[in-house]
Amino acid sequence: MSILVVQIIIKQWDKSQRTPKHVEDRAKIPSQYPVLSPPARYVFDNQCLVDQHGDDLLGNRVQYSQINDNVIQFDRFQINLTDMTLNYLAQADSESEARLIGSLDNSWLQCHYDWRYGVNEGGFYYWLYEDVTLNIISVDNVSEDLFMIAEPKKIVKL
């Protein structure tokens, strides 16, 4: 039985952190890491290993659910477990139009997208910006260096 390995790297910042120094510091953050369990955790009856890195300033940033027996939604992505394909949703709800990214069998994909959220905290309203990288593959055996030993089959900037 294959295991879906999903690694997400989140960089978050507010308007005060847009200086050239902040941009340079964020650019130094890797786009892939070794998969270590823990902190990586198995979900969906051990069908999926989730490995989260980076910022989570508001808490519980990464949302995932099983839409039906064949579809898992992870952040803005849907994974079809029948044909092992990855789709991107421009909006986080499962009703929006999905864009096919590619197949996940035995070679990994890397996706990047930028987003911003309006945050109301302590009576103050501000924008929280983020840059998200998703590394994903379906494999029979999980190894720590899964995303480190080979380049992704496809890199997509959304």
C-alpha positions in Angstrom: 0.0 0.0 0.0 1.4 3.4 -1.0 1.7 6.3 1.5 1.0 9.9 0.5 3.8 12.1 1.9 2.8 15.8 2.1 5.3 18.4 3.3 4.3 22.0 3.6 6.6 25.0 4.3 4.8 28.2 5.3 6.5 31.6 5.4 4.3 34.3 7.0 4.9 38.0 7.6 3.0 41.3 8.1 3.5 44.6 6.4 6.3 45.7 8.7 8.4 42.7 7.6 8.7 43.7 3.9 12.1 45.3 4.0 14.9 44.0 1.8 16.5 42.3 4.9 13.3 40.5 5.7 12.9 39.4 2.0 16.5 38.1 2.1 16.0 36.2 5.3 12.8 34.5 4.0 14.6 33.6 0.7 17.2 31.6 2.9 14.4 29.3 4.2 14.7 25.9 2.4 11.9 24.7 0.0 12.3 21.1 1.2 13.4 19.3 4.4 14.1 15.8 5.5 10.9 14.0 6.6 11.3 13.1 10.3 8.5 11.4 12.3 7.9 13.0 14.8 7.2 15.9 14.2 5.7 14.5 11.0 2.4 12.7 11.7 0.3 10.1 10.1 -3.4 11.0 9.3 -6.3 9.3 7.5 -5.8 5.8 8.9 -2.0 6.0 8.1 -2.6 6.7 4.4 -0.9 10.1 4.6 2.2 11.5 6.4 2.0 15.3 7.0 5.2 17.2 7.6 4.7 20.9 8.4 7.5 23.5 8.6 7.7 27.2 9.0 5.3 29.8 10.5 1.9 29.3 11.9 1.3 32.7 13.5 -2.4 32.3 14.0 -2.4 28.6 15.0 -3.9 25.7 13.1 -3.0 27.2 9.7 -2.9 23.9 7.9 -6.4 22.4 7.3 -7.0 19.0 5.8 -10.0 16.7 5.4 -11.2 13.6 3.6 -13.9 14.9 1.1 -15.0 11.3 0.2 -13.3 7.9 0.0 -11.3 9.0 -3.0 -10.4 12.6 -2.3 -8.3 14.3 0.3 -8.2 18.1 0.6 -5.0 19.5 2.0 -4.8 23.3 2.3 -5.7 24.5 -1.2 -4.9 21.2 -2.8 -7.0 18.1 -3.6 -5.5 14.7 -4.0 -7.4 12.1 -5.9 -6.5 8.7 -4.3 -7.9 6.7 -7.2 -5.6 8.0 -9.9 -3.0 9.7 -7.5 -3.3 13.1 -9.0 -2.8 16.6 -7.4 -5.2 19.5 -8.1 -5.0 23.1 -7.0 -8.0 25.1 -5.8 -7.7 28.9 -6.2 -10.0 29.1 -3.2 -9.8 26.9 -0.2 -13.3 25.6 -0.5 -14.0 22.3 -2.3 -16.6 23.9 -4.6 -14.1 26.0 -6.6 -12.7 25.0 -10.0 -9.7 22.7 -9.6 -6.5 22.9 -11.7 -4.7 19.7 -12.5 -1.0 19.8 -11.4 0.1 16.3 -12.1 0.6 12.7 -11.1 2.1 11.7 -7.7 3.3 8.2 -8.4 7.0 7.6 -7.4 8.2 11.1 -8.3 7.5 14.2 -6.3 5.9 17.5 -7.2 6.6 21.0 -5.7 4.0 23.7 -5.8 4.3 27.4 -4.6 1.7 30.0 -4.1 1.4 33.4 -2.3 -1.6 34.5 -0.4 -2.7 37.1 2.2 -5.3 37.2 4.9 -7.1 40.1 6.7 -6.5 39.6 10.4 -8.4 41.4 13.2 -6.4 41.0 16.4 -6.7 43.0 19.6 -8.8 45.7 17.8 -6.2 46.1 15.1 -6.7 45.0 11.4 -3.7 44.0 9.3 -2.7 41.9 6.4 -0.9 38.6 7.0 1.1 37.6 3.9 2.3 34.1 3.2 4.4 32.1 0.8 3.5 28.4 0.8 5.5 25.5 -0.6 4.0 22.1 -0.9 6.1 19.0 -1.6 4.1 15.8 -2.3 4.7 12.2 -3.4 3.1 8.8 -3.2 5.5 6.1 -2.3 5.6 2.5 -1.0 8.4 3.2 1.5 9.0 6.5 3.3 12.6 7.6 3.8 13.9 10.6 5.7 15.7 12.0 2.6 12.7 11.5 0.3 12.7 15.2 -0.8 16.4 15.7 -0.5 17.9 13.1 -2.9 16.3 14.0 -6.2 14.8 17.1 -7.8 11.1 17.4 -8.2 9.5 16.0 -11.4 7.7 19.3 -11.7 7.8 22.7 -10.0 4.7 24.8 -10.3 4.3 28.4 -9.3 0.6 29.2 -8.9 
